[in-house]
Every structure is written in C-alpha cells, then in structure tokens.
Amino acid sequence: MRLTWDGKRSDLRGLALPIQVVEEIGVARANVGTFDEIAVDSGDGWRNRLIWGDNAHVLASLADELAGRVDLIYIDPPFDSRQDYKVRIGVGDAIAEESLAKIQSVIEDKAYRDTWGAGVESYLQMLYTRMLLLRELLSDRGSIFLHLAPNVSHLARVLMDEVFGAENFRSELIWKRTTAHSDGGQGSRQFGPVHDVIAVFSKTDHFIWHPHFTDHDPSYVASKYPYVEKDSSRRYGLWDMTGPGGAAKGNPSYEVMGVTRYWRYSEATMAQIIAEGRVVQPSPGAVPRYKRYLDETAGVPLQDVWDEISAINSQAQERLGYDTQKPEALIKRIIESSSDPGSIVLDCFVGSGTTAAVAERLGRRWIAVDIGRFAVHTTRKRLLAIQGVKPFVVANLGKYERQWWQKATTGAEVEAYLDFIIELYRAKPVRGFAHIHGTSSSTAVHVGAVDAPVTFDEVALAIEDAASGGFTGLDILGWEWEMGLHEMVQDEAKARSLALRLRRIPREVMDERAVLSGEVSFHELAHLKASWSVDKRLLTVMIEDFVLSSPDLVPDAVRDKVKGWSDYIDYWAVDFAHDGGIFLNTVQAFRTRAEPKLSLRAQHAYDANGDFTVLVKVVDIFGSDTTTSLRVAIP
C-alpha cells in the first residue's frame, strides 16, 4: 500500500554538492606548537560533523562516503503544526538563575518554520524526499526513529512502509510528553493530547538491538520477592523447580530433600545449586524451591509506552530555550538500544543539539545537520561544554548551495539574480551602470555574487559609480566579505560624500516560505574590534568593541536592560595561527545558563617566535558570526 498525493515525486533526491569545512575544533596545527586548550585529535581520521544547510542537499552530499554506514538515525522534524516555533535567547548575564521564559532580557527568534505552502502535500513531499535519502545512508544493521505528533504520524507511517518496507516495521513508541490538560473547561471537545509518536523501522532483520529493562512494580516485588536475607539484606523469592510436563517433556525424576518429583534440572545441576545454598525447603516435607534474588533480575523488558521520561520543563538544567527541545534521557535510551559504541548516529533536524550531545557522551560517532544558523551555534556550544569532547568540524555547502539556488530560482542570467535580490531589498532595478544594480530613493544598491566574497576593489568601483551618478548613499549587499573590508572602505566612501552601508544577504533568501511571507531582512554587518599584547611568547587577545548587526531586532524592553556592547556577544573563539583556510577553533568563551558571564580575554603560549595571523570570531545573540584578523609578532 502506498500513500499518494498531487505532485508526489520520488526523483527529488537533493543535489550532491561539495561540503566545505569552515571550522575545525580539537585539531592542532603542526607549525604553531602546543595546543592544550581543547581536546586533541582522536587519531582514527574520523571527524564528527556539524553541518549547516538544507538537509536534502547535505544527505545527498554524504551518500558517496556514508552510504550503508549509518547505524542509527533519529529525526525530530517539524510536525506540520502550521505555526512557527521560537527559541528564547538570553542577553548578557541575565540567564543566571531565573526561568528563561520569565526574564525580561530574553528575546525570541524563529527556531524553524513549520508552515507549508501547499498544505500537508508539500509537508509529506519534504518527508518523503528525506526518507529516500536516509535509507541510502542506513547500514544493514541500522534503524531509524521518526519522532512526530499524532496529527501526521499515521501518514508518515505509511510513507515509511513504502520506503523501508512494512516487514521492517519494529515499533510504534508512545512517549507521554506532558501531564493531563484541563482543556475541557475551555470548551475542548476531544481527549487531551499528551503524547508524541516515534515510529521505528530497521533496514533488515539483522538490526542492532540492546534491550532495556525497567524496575519491577512495587506490588510485584512484594508478591514475588517477599523475603529479606538477614546477613546480606538481599531481597529474594522462592520459585518452583518442578519440570512442567513431567516425563513427557524429558524432565528427570529423582528425590530432593525427601521429595520425589520431575525436576527442571539434572541431578548434577541440582546438587550444585543445593551446595550454593540456592535450594530452600519451606517446611519439612514441602516441595523444595529455588532461591532467586531480586538483584539478579534485569527487570521488566521495556514496552512501547514510555511514560516515565518527563519533557523538559522551565526548571530543567538542560533547558536551552527551544520550544521543541527533547530530553536527553529520551535520546539516550534510543541510542543505547539501537547502536554500538563507535556506531555512526545521524540527526538531520538536530535543533538544539540533543542527539549530538548524547551521542558524544555515549562514545558514538555523529553527524548533526540543521538549516538554522542558531541551531548550529547552539549545538556547537552544547558540544564544547562536554568535558573531553572529541574533535569535530563545522561545515556548510556555502557557495555551491547558493549557485544551485541561483540556477533553480533565477536561471543562468546574472541580471535575473540581481533583480531578484534588489526587489527583495525593496529597491528598484536599474540599468546603465557597471556596478550599481538598483536604487532606493537617492541611495544606490550593489549586489555581490553568490559564489565570491565582496572585495575592497568591488566596493571601490561601486563607490565610483554611485558618486558619478549623483547618489548620496550606497548600500552593498553580499553573502560573504573580504576580511577587514568594513574598516577599509568607510574612508573611501566618506571621501566621496557617500553614506555607505554594508548589508548581509541572509540565507532566508533561499527559503521560498520566508520570501513569500515577506520575512527576509538585510542587516548591516556587525563591527568587531580586537587588540593584542605579548609578554615573551604569551599572547593575550582582547575584545575591545562590538556593534550588533541587527539592533532593530532587539525589543526596547530588552535594550533597556543591556549594560554594554558585550551583552550582545554570546560566543567568541580564536585561531592563533590562521593560514587563510579553515578556522582552527583553538580557544573559546561562551555563555551558558549555568555560567552566563563572558570573559573578553584569551591567551595562548607559542612554542616558537615569528609573525602570525590571529583570527577572532564572534557569534552574536542571533547566531550570526563576525570575524576580524590581527597580525601579531611573537619575539
């Protein structure tokens, strides 16, 4: 049986694109010397991966390397709830003790969108496309856990029957995520919704399985294990040893303690357990029974209704402010039951990073993917907070994803791409200039390419065009930027009497839902100033100033609580010997709920003298990063 809908397609598999590593954490660069600030390379060549991008493209891009290698997939995708979910973001030191929901200096940003233009059909196509890709990655010993709400779980179950085979269905888990509702007093005419559904499928019959057990019910213990041994205080019960079926079942007959019966054990085994003190005759002439201790039993095999794992409440220590964050205990049970130490665990809707964090602690390898920049940032912080975290990389699809998007959206014509961005910026396309692509009143607008950073020379040419055209302002829109450009171009613009603004083209431009809803915003680049000092070979780097890229997103009530510019910094890291390539995250400082205060100084001792480029990266409270470089001389 298959589920069909208008426009269902099985050929939308995502595009395999080069995955670009942009940051390495826990890997030493040989030409610098000792790096003892964070964990060292594990030595086996594997790198756990945190990837920012559309998971359809990411999964397709992983297929060549990882097809048939992933032992466990857990995904908690949007539930087709027709609403946008929020993440609560702490500002400055305000998140020390109080509940995140109650603190005034906490702002909300969209964690992800759960609205689908064509209704449930487009939602199902999204799931179906990813199911097909995930099946390719799953190993023959692998299982997939799909976590959904009851409103769509029945449809998803039929999809999984099609993709993984109905014969590979293993369980439908019911997780009671909340206590009873009192909706009846508010006019509700349905049973209270208190559970989520987790559908479990394997790829073959040879899947990894480690059974879990729960404690016996107290009434069962009292009935079956009513005795307590005086010397050891161990609880025990007396159990029947007679062989059911008698001689017909091959059970031997002999005398034990004056009683002849058909027994479960051979005479030799019976003699051994008697010698061990495991056979008790309750009274003279009574049938001897086996002495079984409670602590020798594994417990009750775990069933498919999980009602003892609570959802994350406002007081939970692991709470990160995500509306849909799942408890670590839930993910721990899933990972332990269906993977081995060293297994690859994948979550392509990683959200707040629970799967990656639990997999890390349990000694599994992991791949975590999300389309939200704040999700990636939150996951990175969560992993770095784990003592002894193994090396991992942060990656994205970068310019390759943008190139694909441009071709799919506006075609090969560059002019169509430029006009699309200009119109989203609420400006008007213009012709007749070499480096001006649009206008907004007396301000000229220049749009950077999808596959290259905006450079100083590029801005200088746009400044010349704008000044010659009689404009009083110039807005430069770009996806990426040449290092240090912010400082270099301002003087050039002032010399031509131009008000220059550098604005980032947001990733939301590639999200059709965000475009249609009019939620795409172009924010100015943040400004970061850092300084350094050196004492012998000990370098100290200091953050001196930071100007937020999007202060208009901060509500007035929150802005009034801000004590200074550093409150807008959530995280920063340093590469003490940047070589122009991947950012080597050597030391970092970040805010957590337990420790919201942020140090603005970092130190590193070099093993050798020389000139080095130090790259400083700041991530603001919205998850956007800003970098600046320092040229330092170590004597």
C-alpha positions as CSV (number, residue, x, y, z in Angstrom):
1,M,0.0,0.0,0.0
2,R,1.3,3.5,-0.9
3,L,0.3,7.0,0.0
4,T,-0.2,9.3,-2.9
5,W,-0.8,13.0,-3.4
6,D,-0.9,15.5,-6.2
7,G,2.7,16.1,-7.3
8,K,4.3,13.2,-5.5
9,R,7.8,12.7,-6.8
10,S,10.5,10.1,-5.9
11,D,13.2,11.8,-8.0
12,L,13.7,14.8,-5.8
13,R,16.7,13.5,-4.1
14,G,18.6,16.7,-3.3
15,L,21.8,17.7,-5.1
16,A,25.2,16.2,-4.2
17,L,27.4,19.3,-3.5
18,P,30.9,19.7,-2.0
19,I,30.7,20.0,1.7
20,Q,33.0,22.8,2.9
21,V,34.6,22.5,6.3
22,V,34.8,26.1,7.7
23,E,35.9,25.3,11.2
24,E,37.8,22.6,13.0
25,I,37.6,22.1,16.7
26,G,40.2,19.9,18.5
27,V,42.8,19.6,15.8
28,A,46.3,21.0,16.3
29,R,48.2,22.8,13.5
30,A,51.8,21.4,13.5
31,N,53.6,24.7,12.7
32,V,52.3,26.5,15.8
33,G,53.4,24.4,18.7
34,T,51.4,23.1,21.7
35,F,47.7,23.4,21.7
36,D,46.4,22.3,25.1
37,E,43.3,24.5,25.3
38,I,40.9,21.8,23.9
39,A,40.9,18.1,23.1
40,V,43.4,16.6,20.7
41,D,42.8,14.5,17.6
42,S,41.4,11.1,18.3
43,G,43.8,9.6,15.8
44,D,41.4,7.4,13.7
45,G,40.8,10.0,11.0
46,W,37.1,10.3,11.7
47,R,35.7,13.7,12.4
48,N,32.2,14.2,13.9
49,R,30.4,16.8,11.8
50,L,28.1,19.7,12.5
51,I,26.7,20.8,9.1
52,W,24.6,23.9,8.3
53,G,22.4,23.7,5.3
54,D,19.3,22.2,3.6
55,N,19.4,18.6,4.8
56,A,18.2,17.3,1.4
57,H,21.4,18.5,-0.2
58,V,23.5,17.6,2.7
59,L,22.2,14.0,2.8
60,A,22.8,13.6,-0.9
61,S,26.3,15.0,-0.5
62,L,27.1,12.5,2.2
63,A,26.0,9.5,0.2
64,D,29.3,8.7,-1.6
65,E,31.1,8.4,1.7
66,L,28.5,7.1,4.1
67,A,26.0,5.0,2.1
68,G,25.3,1.9,4.1
69,R,27.4,3.1,7.1
70,V,25.0,4.8,9.5
71,D,23.7,2.5,12.3
72,L,21.2,4.9,13.8
73,I,19.1,7.7,12.5
74,Y,16.9,9.8,14.9
75,I,15.0,12.7,13.5
76,D,12.5,15.0,15.1
77,P,11.3,17.0,12.1
78,P,8.6,19.7,12.1
79,F,5.1,18.3,12.9
80,D,3.1,20.2,10.3
81,S,1.7,22.2,13.2
82,R,1.1,25.3,10.9
83,Q,3.0,27.6,13.3
84,D,6.5,29.0,13.7
85,Y,8.5,27.8,16.7
86,K,10.6,30.1,18.7
87,V,13.9,30.0,20.6
88,R,14.4,32.2,23.6
89,I,17.8,33.9,23.6
90,G,19.4,35.2,26.7
91,V,21.1,38.6,26.6
92,G,24.2,39.3,28.7
93,D,24.3,38.0,32.2
94,A,20.5,37.7,32.6
95,I,20.2,34.0,32.4
96,A,21.9,33.1,35.6
97,E,19.1,31.7,37.8
98,E,15.6,32.6,36.6
99,S,13.4,30.7,34.2
100,L,14.2,31.8,30.6
101,A,10.5,32.4,30.0
102,K,10.3,34.9,32.8
103,I,13.4,37.0,32.2
104,Q,12.8,40.4,30.5
105,S,16.1,40.5,28.8
106,V,15.3,37.4,26.7
107,I,14.3,37.8,23.1
108,E,12.7,35.4,20.8
109,D,13.8,34.4,17.3
110,K,12.3,31.8,15.0
111,A,13.9,28.4,15.6
112,Y,12.3,27.0,12.4
113,R,9.2,27.4,10.3
114,D,6.5,24.8,10.4
115,T,4.3,26.2,7.7
116,W,3.9,24.6,4.3
117,G,2.6,26.5,1.3
118,A,0.8,23.6,-0.4
119,G,-0.5,22.2,2.9
120,V,0.1,18.6,4.0
121,E,1.0,17.5,0.5
122,S,4.2,19.7,0.5
123,Y,4.9,18.6,4.0
124,L,4.7,14.9,3.0
125,Q,6.9,15.5,0.0
126,M,9.5,17.1,2.3
127,L,9.5,14.0,4.5
128,Y,9.4,11.5,1.6
129,T,12.4,13.1,-0.1
130,R,14.4,12.8,3.0
131,M,13.3,9.3,3.8
132,L,14.6,8.1,0.5
133,L,18.0,9.7,1.1
134,L,18.2,8.4,4.7
135,R,17.5,4.9,3.6
136,E,20.6,5.0,1.4
137,L,22.8,6.0,4.3
138,L,21.4,3.4,6.7
139,S,23.5,0.3,7.3
140,D,22.1,-3.2,7.1
141,R,22.3,-3.2,10.9
142,G,20.7,0.2,11.2
143,S,17.4,1.6,12.5
144,I,15.5,4.8,12.0
145,F,13.4,6.5,14.7
146,L,11.0,9.1,13.3
147,H,9.6,11.4,16.1
148,L,6.2,13.1,15.2
149,A,2.9,14.2,16.6
150,P,-0.3,12.2,16.2
151,N,-1.6,14.7,13.6
152,V,0.9,13.4,11.0
153,S,2.3,10.2,12.4
154,H,-0.3,8.0,10.7
155,L,0.6,9.4,7.3
156,A,4.4,9.2,7.9
157,R,4.0,5.5,9.0
158,V,2.6,4.7,5.5
159,L,5.5,6.5,3.9
160,M,7.9,4.5,6.0
161,D,6.2,1.3,5.0
162,E,6.8,2.2,1.4
163,V,10.5,3.4,1.8
164,F,11.8,0.9,4.4
165,G,9.3,-2.0,3.8
166,A,6.3,-2.9,6.0
167,E,8.2,-6.1,7.0
168,N,10.9,-3.9,8.7
169,F,8.5,-2.1,11.0
170,R,9.7,-2.7,14.6
171,S,7.7,-0.5,17.0
172,E,5.4,2.5,17.4
173,L,6.6,4.1,20.6
174,I,4.2,6.3,22.6
175,W,6.1,9.0,24.6
176,K,3.9,10.8,27.2
177,R,5.5,14.2,26.9
178,T,3.2,16.1,29.2
179,T,0.7,15.7,32.0
180,A,-3.1,16.0,31.7
181,H,-4.6,19.1,30.1
182,S,-7.5,21.0,31.6
183,D,-8.8,22.0,28.2
184,G,-12.3,20.7,29.0
185,G,-13.0,23.9,31.0
186,Q,-12.0,25.9,27.9
187,G,-14.5,24.2,25.6
188,S,-12.3,21.5,24.2
189,R,-14.3,18.6,22.7
190,Q,-11.5,16.0,22.4
191,F,-9.4,13.8,24.6
192,G,-6.4,15.6,25.9
193,P,-3.3,15.3,23.6
194,V,-0.4,14.3,25.9
195,H,1.8,12.1,23.7
196,D,4.2,12.0,20.7
197,V,4.7,9.1,18.4
198,I,8.0,7.6,17.4
199,A,7.9,5.2,14.5
200,V,10.8,2.7,14.4
201,F,11.9,0.8,11.3
202,S,15.0,-1.2,10.5
203,K,16.7,-1.7,7.2
204,T,16.9,-5.5,7.5
205,D,16.2,-8.2,10.0
206,H,19.8,-8.0,11.3
207,F,19.5,-4.8,13.2
208,I,21.4,-3.8,16.3
209,W,19.3,-4.3,19.4
210,H,20.2,-3.9,23.1
211,P,17.1,-4.5,25.2
212,H,16.3,-2.1,28.1
213,F,14.6,-3.0,31.3
214,T,12.6,-1.1,33.9
215,D,12.2,-1.7,37.6
216,H,9.5,-4.1,38.7
217,D,6.3,-2.7,40.1
218,P,6.5,-2.5,43.9
219,S,3.4,-4.7,44.3
220,Y,5.1,-7.4,42.1
221,V,8.2,-7.2,44.2
222,A,6.2,-7.6,47.4
223,S,4.4,-10.6,46.0
224,K,7.2,-12.4,44.2
225,Y,10.2,-11.4,46.4
226,P,8.8,-11.2,49.9
227,Y,11.8,-12.3,51.9
228,V,15.0,-10.5,53.0
229,E,18.2,-12.4,53.8
230,K,19.4,-11.5,57.2
231,D,23.2,-11.4,56.6
232,S,23.2,-9.6,53.2
233,S,19.8,-7.8,53.4
234,R,19.2,-9.1,49.8
235,R,15.5,-9.5,48.8
236,Y,14.6,-12.9,47.4
237,G,11.7,-15.1,46.4
238,L,11.2,-18.9,46.3
239,W,10.4,-20.2,42.8
240,D,9.1,-23.5,41.5
241,M,11.7,-26.0,40.3
242,T,9.5,-28.8,39.1
243,G,9.6,-29.7,35.5
244,P,6.3,-28.8,33.6
245,G,5.1,-31.7,31.5
246,G,6.9,-34.3,33.6
247,A,8.5,-37.3,31.8
248,A,6.7,-36.4,28.5
249,K,8.9,-33.3,28.3
250,G,12.1,-35.2,29.2
251,N,12.3,-33.9,32.8
252,P,14.3,-36.2,35.2
253,S,12.6,-37.8,38.2
254,Y,14.6,-38.1,41.5
255,E,14.4,-37.4,45.2
256,V,15.4,-34.0,46.6
257,M,15.2,-33.4,50.4
258,G,12.9,-36.4,50.8
259,V,10.6,-35.3,48.0
260,T,10.4,-37.0,44.6
261,R,9.3,-35.0,41.6
262,Y,10.1,-34.4,38.0
263,W,12.6,-31.5,38.1
264,R,13.8,-28.8,35.7
265,Y,17.4,-29.7,36.4
266,S,19.6,-32.7,36.1
267,E,20.8,-34.4,39.3
268,A,24.3,-32.9,38.9
269,T,23.0,-29.4,38.5
270,M,20.6,-29.8,41.4
271,A,23.5,-31.0,43.6
272,Q,25.5,-27.9,42.6
273,I,22.7,-25.3,43.4
274,I,22.0,-27.1,46.7
275,A,25.7,-26.7,47.6
276,E,25.4,-23.0,46.6
277,G,22.5,-22.5,49.1
278,R,20.1,-21.8,46.3
279,V,17.5,-24.6,47.2
280,V,15.2,-24.0,50.2
281,Q,12.6,-26.3,51.7
282,P,10.0,-24.0,53.2
283,S,8.9,-26.7,55.8
284,P,9.5,-30.4,56.4
285,G,8.1,-32.4,53.6
286,A,7.3,-29.4,51.5
287,V,8.5,-29.3,47.9
288,P,11.9,-27.6,47.7
289,R,12.0,-24.3,45.8
290,Y,14.7,-22.3,44.1
291,K,16.0,-19.1,45.9
292,R,16.1,-16.2,43.4
293,Y,17.4,-12.8,44.4
294,L,15.7,-9.7,43.2
295,D,19.0,-8.0,42.3
296,E,19.8,-10.8,39.8
297,T,16.9,-10.0,37.6
298,A,17.2,-7.5,34.8
299,G,13.8,-6.1,35.5
300,V,10.8,-5.8,33.2
301,P,11.6,-5.6,29.4
302,L,10.8,-2.1,28.2
303,Q,7.5,-1.8,26.5
304,D,6.3,0.6,23.8
305,V,4.6,3.1,26.0
306,W,7.2,5.4,27.7
307,D,5.6,7.5,30.4
308,E,8.4,7.9,32.9
309,I,10.6,10.3,30.9
310,S,9.4,13.8,31.5
311,A,9.5,16.6,29.0
312,I,11.9,19.5,29.6
313,N,10.3,22.0,32.0
314,S,11.2,25.6,32.8
315,Q,13.5,24.5,35.7
316,A,15.4,21.7,33.9
317,Q,19.2,22.2,33.9
318,E,19.4,21.1,30.3
319,R,16.9,23.6,29.0
320,L,18.2,25.8,26.2
321,G,15.1,27.8,25.4
322,Y,14.0,25.8,22.3
323,D,10.2,25.2,22.3
324,T,10.6,21.7,20.9
325,Q,13.8,20.6,22.7
326,K,13.7,16.9,23.7
327,P,15.1,15.5,26.9
328,E,18.5,13.8,26.9
329,A,17.0,10.8,28.7
330,L,14.8,10.0,25.8
331,I,17.6,10.2,23.2
332,K,19.9,8.3,25.5
333,R,17.5,5.3,25.6
334,I,17.2,5.3,21.8
335,I,20.9,5.5,21.2
336,E,21.7,2.8,23.7
337,S,19.1,0.4,22.4
338,S,19.9,0.6,18.7
339,S,23.6,1.4,18.3
340,D,27.0,0.2,19.5
341,P,30.0,2.3,20.8
342,G,31.6,3.7,17.7
343,S,28.4,3.5,15.6
344,I,27.6,6.5,13.4
345,V,24.5,8.3,14.6
346,L,22.8,10.9,12.4
347,D,20.2,13.6,13.1
348,C,19.4,15.9,10.2
349,F,17.0,18.1,12.2
350,V,19.3,18.5,15.1
351,G,17.7,21.7,16.5
352,S,19.1,22.3,20.0
353,G,21.8,19.5,19.6
354,T,20.4,16.9,21.9
355,T,21.2,13.9,19.7
356,A,24.8,15.1,19.0
357,A,25.5,15.8,22.7
358,V,24.1,12.4,23.9
359,A,25.9,10.5,21.1
360,E,29.2,12.2,22.1
361,R,28.8,11.3,25.7
362,L,27.9,7.7,24.8
363,G,31.0,7.2,22.6
364,R,29.2,7.2,19.3
365,R,30.3,9.0,16.2
366,W,27.8,11.5,15.0
367,I,26.6,13.7,12.2
368,A,24.3,16.6,13.0
369,V,22.6,18.8,10.4
370,D,20.3,21.8,10.6
371,I,19.2,24.6,8.3
372,G,19.1,27.1,11.1
373,R,22.2,29.1,11.9
374,F,21.1,29.4,15.6
375,A,20.6,25.7,15.8
376,V,24.2,25.1,14.6
377,H,25.5,27.7,17.0
378,T,23.6,26.2,20.0
379,T,24.8,22.7,19.1
380,R,28.4,23.8,18.9
381,K,28.2,25.4,22.3
382,R,26.5,22.4,23.8
383,L,29.2,20.1,22.5
384,L,32.1,22.4,23.7
385,A,30.6,22.3,27.2
386,I,31.2,18.5,27.3
387,Q,34.4,17.6,29.1
388,G,36.9,16.0,26.7
389,V,34.7,16.4,23.6
390,K,36.3,14.7,20.6
391,P,37.4,16.7,17.6
392,F,34.6,17.8,15.3
393,V,34.2,20.1,12.3
394,V,31.6,22.7,11.4
395,A,30.7,22.6,7.7
396,N,28.3,24.0,5.2
397,L,27.5,23.9,1.5
398,G,28.4,27.5,1.1
399,K,28.7,28.9,-2.4
400,Y,27.8,25.6,-4.0
401,E,24.3,25.7,-2.4
402,R,23.9,29.3,-3.4
403,Q,25.0,28.5,-7.0
404,W,22.4,25.8,-7.2
405,W,19.8,28.1,-5.7
406,Q,20.5,30.8,-8.2
407,K,20.2,28.4,-11.2
408,A,17.0,26.9,-9.8
409,T,15.4,30.2,-8.9
410,T,16.5,32.8,-11.4
411,G,18.3,30.8,-14.1
412,A,21.7,31.3,-15.6
413,E,21.1,35.0,-16.3
414,V,23.0,37.1,-13.8
415,E,20.7,40.0,-14.4
416,A,17.7,38.0,-13.2
417,Y,19.5,37.1,-10.0
418,L,20.4,40.8,-9.4
419,D,16.8,41.9,-10.0
420,F,15.5,39.2,-7.6
421,I,17.8,40.4,-4.7
422,I,17.1,44.1,-5.5
423,E,13.3,43.5,-5.3
424,L,13.6,41.6,-2.1
425,Y,15.5,44.5,-0.7
426,R,12.6,46.7,-1.7
427,A,14.6,48.7,-4.2
428,K,14.1,49.2,-7.9
429,P,16.4,47.5,-10.5
430,V,18.4,50.0,-12.6
431,R,20.3,49.7,-15.8
432,G,23.2,51.8,-17.3
433,F,25.7,51.3,-14.6
434,A,28.6,48.8,-14.4
435,H,28.5,48.3,-10.6
436,I,25.1,49.7,-9.5
437,H,22.2,47.3,-9.7
438,G,19.4,49.1,-8.0
439,T,18.2,52.3,-6.4
440,S,16.2,53.2,-3.4
441,S,15.4,57.0,-3.4
442,S,18.8,58.6,-3.5
443,T,20.7,55.5,-2.5
444,A,22.4,53.2,-4.9
445,V,22.5,49.5,-4.3
446,H,25.2,47.0,-5.4
447,V,24.6,43.2,-5.1
448,G,27.5,40.8,-4.6
449,A,27.9,37.4,-6.5
450,V,26.6,34.2,-4.9
451,D,29.9,32.4,-5.2
452,A,32.5,35.0,-4.2
453,P,33.1,37.4,-1.3
454,V,32.6,41.1,-1.8
455,T,36.1,42.6,-2.1
456,F,37.6,46.1,-1.5
457,D,38.1,46.6,-5.2
458,E,34.5,45.7,-5.9
459,V,33.2,48.2,-3.3
460,A,35.6,50.9,-4.6
461,L,34.2,50.5,-8.1
462,A,30.6,50.7,-6.8
463,I,31.6,53.9,-4.8
464,E,32.9,55.4,-8.0
465,D,29.7,54.6,-9.9
466,A,27.5,55.9,-7.2
467,A,29.4,59.2,-6.8
468,S,29.4,59.7,-10.6
469,G,25.7,59.0,-10.7
470,G,24.9,61.7,-8.1
471,F,23.7,59.4,-5.4
472,T,24.1,60.3,-1.7
473,G,24.2,56.8,-0.3
474,L,25.4,53.4,-1.3
475,D,24.2,50.0,0.1
476,I,26.4,47.0,-0.6
477,L,24.6,43.6,-0.3
478,G,26.8,40.5,-0.1
479,W,26.8,36.9,1.0
480,E,30.4,36.9,2.1
481,W,33.0,39.6,2.7
482,E,36.7,40.1,2.3
483,M,38.5,40.1,5.7
484,G,38.8,43.6,7.1
485,L,36.7,45.2,4.4
486,H,34.4,47.1,6.9
487,E,37.2,49.3,8.1
488,M,38.9,49.8,4.7
489,V,36.0,51.1,2.7
490,Q,34.4,53.6,5.0
491,D,37.1,56.3,4.5
492,E,36.9,55.8,0.7
493,A,33.1,56.4,0.8
494,K,33.4,59.5,3.1
495,A,35.9,61.0,0.7
496,R,33.2,60.9,-2.0
497,S,30.5,62.2,0.4
498,L,28.6,58.9,0.3
499,A,26.8,57.2,3.2
500,L,28.0,53.6,2.9
501,R,26.2,50.7,4.4
502,L,27.4,47.1,4.2
503,R,24.5,44.6,4.5
504,R,24.5,40.8,4.6
505,I,22.2,38.8,2.2
506,P,20.5,36.4,4.6
507,R,20.2,32.7,4.0
508,E,16.4,33.1,4.3
509,V,16.6,34.5,0.7
510,M,16.8,30.8,-0.4
511,D,13.7,29.8,1.7
512,E,10.7,30.2,-0.5
513,R,8.4,30.3,2.5
514,A,10.4,33.2,4.0
515,V,10.3,35.1,0.7
516,L,6.6,34.6,0.3
517,S,5.9,35.7,3.8
518,G,8.0,38.9,3.4
519,E,10.2,38.0,6.4
520,V,13.6,38.4,4.6
521,S,15.6,41.2,6.3
522,F,19.0,42.5,5.2
523,H,21.0,43.6,8.3
524,E,24.2,45.7,8.4
525,L,27.5,43.9,9.0
526,A,28.5,43.8,12.6
527,H,31.6,45.6,13.6
528,L,34.3,43.9,15.7
529,K,37.4,45.5,17.2
530,A,40.1,43.4,18.9
531,S,43.6,44.1,20.3
532,W,46.5,42.2,21.4
533,S,49.6,42.3,23.7
534,V,52.5,39.9,24.1
535,D,54.7,39.0,27.0
536,K,57.6,36.9,25.8
537,R,55.7,34.2,23.9
538,L,52.4,34.6,25.8
539,L,49.8,36.3,23.6
540,T,46.8,38.0,25.1
541,V,43.8,38.8,22.7
542,M,41.1,41.2,23.9
543,I,37.7,42.1,22.5
544,E,37.5,45.9,22.6
545,D,34.2,46.7,20.9
546,F,31.3,45.0,19.1
547,V,28.4,46.6,17.2
548,L,25.5,44.3,16.6
549,S,24.5,43.8,13.0
550,S,20.7,43.9,13.7
551,P,20.0,46.1,16.7
552,D,16.5,46.8,15.4
553,L,15.6,43.1,16.3
554,V,16.1,43.8,19.9
555,P,12.9,44.9,21.6
556,D,13.0,48.2,23.5
557,A,12.3,46.5,26.8
558,V,15.3,44.3,26.3
559,R,17.6,47.1,25.0
560,D,16.9,49.0,28.2
561,K,18.3,46.1,30.2
562,V,21.6,45.9,28.2
563,K,24.6,47.1,30.2
564,G,27.0,47.4,27.3
565,W,28.1,46.2,23.9
566,S,29.5,42.9,25.3
567,D,26.0,41.8,26.2
568,Y,25.3,41.1,22.6
569,I,28.2,38.6,22.3
570,D,27.1,35.1,23.0
571,Y,30.4,33.3,22.0
572,W,33.8,34.0,20.6
573,A,36.8,31.9,19.5
574,V,40.3,32.4,18.3
575,D,42.5,30.8,15.7
576,F,46.0,31.8,16.9
577,A,47.8,30.9,13.6
578,H,45.3,31.3,10.8
579,D,46.7,30.3,7.4
580,G,43.9,31.7,5.3
581,G,41.9,28.5,5.1
582,I,39.8,26.7,7.7
583,F,39.2,28.4,11.0
584,L,41.1,26.4,13.7
585,N,39.0,26.9,16.8
586,T,41.7,26.8,19.5
587,V,40.2,28.5,22.4
588,Q,36.7,29.8,23.0
589,A,34.5,31.5,25.6
590,F,30.7,31.4,25.6
591,R,27.7,31.9,27.8
592,T,25.7,29.1,29.3
593,R,22.7,29.1,31.6
594,A,24.9,27.9,34.4
595,E,27.7,30.5,33.6
596,P,26.3,33.5,31.7
597,K,29.3,35.7,32.3
598,L,31.7,36.0,29.4
599,S,35.4,36.6,29.5
600,L,36.7,39.0,26.9
601,R,40.3,37.9,27.1
602,A,42.0,34.8,25.7
603,Q,45.7,33.7,25.9
604,H,47.9,31.4,24.1
605,A,51.6,30.5,24.6
606,Y,53.5,29.9,21.4
607,D,56.4,27.4,21.2
608,A,58.3,29.4,18.6
609,N,58.7,33.1,17.6
610,G,57.5,34.5,14.3
611,D,54.8,36.5,12.7
612,F,51.3,35.1,12.9
613,T,47.8,36.0,11.7
614,V,45.3,35.7,14.6
615,L,41.6,35.4,13.5
616,V,39.0,36.3,16.1
617,K,35.4,35.1,15.5
618,V,32.4,36.5,17.4
619,V,28.9,34.9,17.3
620,D,26.2,37.3,18.4
621,I,23.0,36.5,20.3
622,F,21.2,35.8,17.0
623,G,23.8,33.2,15.9
624,S,25.5,35.4,13.2
625,D,29.3,35.4,13.2
626,T,31.7,38.3,12.6
627,T,35.5,38.0,12.2
628,T,38.5,40.2,12.4
629,S,42.2,39.5,12.0
630,L,45.2,40.7,13.9
631,R,48.8,40.5,12.7
632,V,51.0,39.7,15.7
633,A,54.7,39.3,16.2
634,I,56.0,36.8,18.7
635,P,59.6,37.6,19.8
